[in-house]
């Protein structure tokens, strides 16, 4: 079947690569760039409003696709959707906020350590057991991330504080990622929740949570004011939302038609090229140590993806 549909898989892979590469470029441009000239130049810091917009686009996209794709009735509990949406939202906000303190390659490599909290929470909360080789793969990821984020030499107290805060945000984001995965595993086990239903409802609750947040804090007014001062950012934000929604859909198509293994390999590979693109396009130079650490991280992810299918079967039997 793989050979018969290999062309379709290649199309899905190219679609995922293109969408998320463009998404990464836009995300870095929006959150790290300066808008305006001279002393009036300012950075975009309204992260929750940006995430809220992304969730709105994702919701509308899933709603539109469900008009043409029938995935049956959805029996998933509202509590599962709301709790997973809250953790998903916090993960996105922390990840985006971290870009104000660390560069984009650091964020991508750190976020590549997602299997770490997923595995820890699986053992502690889900009472799962994993084969020895999976611990080895995760150890590779941990070692790679630690080496990549290790600071050489002495830094000023201000820089050290900022970098430390960025790393704390990334750790919080990874923790939320682990909680999202734990809740989604329960959703799939108890209700066999379909991908588009999950995408639709998680983004619906994320809109509610983030919408309330930007209304209470006044960030919505600041967001509108920023767009009025710098209208050139509007097209970037619209394109960011479209790229993110399309990228998610290509991932869902890959999972539903070819399974999680090819999808894991595709997403792992695209993250590496996202780091490479950031270095080339935005001049985020990496030390030789960081290049080696990056390769180690993605090697661990790739090996985990290659053998993850067998591991999942063993966990199900237990």
N, C-alpha and C positions, 0 to 999 in steps of 0.2 A: 504493500500500500504506500509505503514511503517513497519507493521509486516512481510509482504511478503518479503520485501527487507532489513530486519533488519540485516541480515548477511553482506550484502554489505555495509551498513552504518557503522557497527562495523569495517570492513576492512578499510574503508576510515578514520575512526577515529584513528585506530591504526597506519595507514600510516602517518597521519598528526602528531600525537604524536611523532612517531619514527623519522621522518625527521626533525622536528623542534627542538626536544630535542637534536639530534645529531648536528644540525646546531648551536644551542646555545652553546654547549660544544666547538665546533670548533671555533666559533666566539670569545669566551672568551679566549681560548687558543692562538689564533692568535694575538689578540689585547692587551692582558694583560700579555702574557708570555715574557720571555727573551730568546734571541737567541745568541748563542756564549757562551764563558766561560771567567770568570775573568773580567778584565777591558775592554775587547773587547765585552762583552755582551751588546746587544742593543734590544730595543723594536721595533716592527713593527708599524710604524706611517703613512704609505702610504695608507690612507683610501680611497681616491678617486680612486686610481688604483684598490684597492680591490673591490669597488663597481662597477667599470667598468667591471671587470672580471665577477662578479656576473650577471650583466645585459647581457653580451655576452652569458653566459650559459643559462639564462632564455630565451633569444631570440631564440637560436638554439633549445632549448627544445620545445618551442611553435611551431616553424617552422616544426619540425619533427612530432609533434602530428597532426598538421593540414594536413599533407600528408594523414593521415588515418581517420581524423574526418572532415566532411564537415559542416561548420557553415554558408554557404551561402556567399553572397556578403556583403562587408563592405562599408557603405556609410558615415562613421564618418569623420568629418572635420579634416584635418591635424592640424589645429590650436589647436583643443581640445587635440589631441594626444601629440603634442609638449609641450603645456603648462602643461598638467598633468604629462608628463615625467619629466619636469624641477622641478616641486614641489615634485614629488616622489623621484627624485634623491637627492634633497636637504635634504629631510626628512631622507633618508638612510645615507647620509654623516654625518649629524649632530648627528644622533643616534649612528653611529659607532665611531665618534670622541669623543663622551661623555664618552666612556669606558676608555679613557685615564685619566679621572678625577673622575669618579664615578665607583663603582663596578657594576657587572652585575645585581644582584637583584634590585638595585636602578633603573637601566635603564629599566628593564622589567616592574616594578611597575609603573614608570612614564609613559612609553609608553602605559600602560593599560588605561591611562586617555584619549585615543584618542576620545571617545565620547564627551569630553568637547569641543574641538575646532570645531568638526563636528556640534554639536548642536548650538554653538554660531554663526558660519558662516551661518548655515541654517536659523537662525532667522534674522541676519543682511543682508545677501546677497540674500538668497532664499525666504525671507519673509514667512517662515514657522511658524506654531504654533504647540506647543506640549502640550499634556495633563499634568496635574499637577504631576502625578506619575513619568513621565519621568524626570522632574526637580528634584524630590526626589532621583531617582536612580543616576543621575549625581552628585547631592550634596554628596551622599555617596562616589562616586569615588573621588571627589575633596577633601573631608575631609580625606579619607584614604591616598591619595597621599601626602597631606600636613603634616599629622602626620608622615608618613614614612620618609619624607625628612627633618623633623625638626632636627636641630643639638642640641645635648645635650652638655652642658658645653662650655668651651672656647677652641678655637683652635688657632693654630699659624696663623699669617697673610698669610703665604704661602699656608697652607692647606686650609684656608678659601677662598682664592682667587681661588685655583684650583677647589674646590668643587663648588663654585659659578659659575665658567665658565662652568663646566659640566652641571649644572642645566639650565643655559641659553641655552646651546646647545639642551637640551631635550625639553625646551619650544619652541624653534625654530622648532625642529623636529615635535612636536605635531601640531604647527601652519601649517606647510607644509602638514601634514597628513589631516588636516581639509580642506585645499584648494584642495588637490587631490580628496577627497570625493565629494566636491562641483562640481568640473569639471566632475567627473565620473557620478554623478547624472544627469547632463545636457546631457551627452553623451547617457546614457541609455534612458532618456526621449525623446530626439530628434531623435536618430538613432537606438535605441534598440541594442546597441553595444554588441556583443557576447564576452564571457570571453577570449577565446583564441586569438581573434583579438585584444582585449585590451592588453593582456599580450604581444603579439608579437610587436605591434606598440609602446607601451609605453617603452618597453625595447630597441627598435630600436632607438628611439629618445634619450633615456638615454645614450646609447652607444655613440651617436654623441656628446652630451653635455659633458659627462665625458671624452671621448676620446680627445676632443679639450682641455679640462682643463689640463689633464696630459701631453699633448704635449707642451702646452704653458708654463706651470710651470716647466717642466723638470722632473715631477714625474715619467713618464714612464721609463726614464733612471735609476732613483734611484730604481724603483721597480725591474727592471731586474738585477741591481747590487746587490740588497738585496737577490734576489733569488739565484744568483751565490755564494754569501757569505754563505748563509744558505739554501742549497738545501732541507733540511728536512722540510721546510715550504711549499714546492710546493705541496706535497700530501695533506696537510691540506687545502690549498686553493682550490684545485681541488674538494676535498670531500665537502667543504663548498658550492661551486657552485652547485654541484649535489644535495646535501641535500635541498638547498633552492629552486631549480627548481622543484624537486619532491614534496616538501611540498606545493608549490603553486598549482601544478596540482591536488593534492588530495583535496585541498580547492575548486578548480573550479569544480571538479567532485561532491563534496558534495552539492555545491550551485545549480548546474544544475539539479541534480537528486532528492534532498531532500529539497531544499530551503535554505534561509539564516538563519532560526531559528536553525536547528541542527548544522549548520556550526559555528554559533556564540557561541553556547554552547561548542562545541569541542575546538575551538580556545581559548576561555576564560579559560577552564579547563587546556589546555596544558600550558598556560602561568604560571599558578600557579605552575605546576610541574617543569617548567623550573627554577623558582626561587628556588624551593626545591632542584633540581639537582645541581644548582650552589653552594648552601650552603654545600651540602654533598661532592661534588667532588672537589671544589676549596677552601673550608674553609671560605667562605664569611659569617661569623656569623652574625645573626640578633638579635637585642634586642627584648625583649618581646613586647615592644611598636610597633616595626616594624612588628612583626608577626601578631599582632592584626590589624594593618593598612593594611597589605597585604590581610587579610581575608575580611576586610571591602571593599577594592577596588574590589576584585573579586566577592563579594556578590552583589555589585552594578552592575557590568558588567553582572553577571548571571541573575539578575532580569530584567535588560534592555533587554537581549537576549530573556528571556521567554515571555516578553510582547511587544517586538519590532514589531512583526508581526501585531498585532492589531493596534499599533500606526501608522505603515506605511500605513495601509489601510485608517485610518482616514485622514492622510496627503494627500493621493491621491484624496480622495473625495473632500477635500477643494480645 
